[in-house]
Amino acid sequence: MEGLINSFRRSRKKTSHRQMIVSIKNIDDKKKAVALIGKKVTWSIEGKKQTKIVGVVNAAHGRKGCVRVVFEKGMPGQAISTKVKIE
């Protein structure tokens, strides 16, 4: 499966750099999103240093099929609006 990183999980005054909001193709309601909890998510960027950061789907976010992913380390800002693989 393939997903798209929407943003960091945040509140009015605080941003969580390890947690991201991800929307997934063909997932459009909360019931389908809840079924993905526990799946492995990999974000990779290609270049001289092939960076891979791995995370896990933690919870559904909202009613429209987005999920909350907790990554093993902080994500860079350039990760927003990039693709991730869900296994």
Buried (B, 14 or more C-beta within 10 A) or exposed (E): EEBBBBEBBEEEEEEBBBBBBBBBEEBBEBEBBEEBEEBEBEBEEEEEEEEEBBBEBBBBBEEEBBBBBBBEEEBEEEBBEBEBEBE
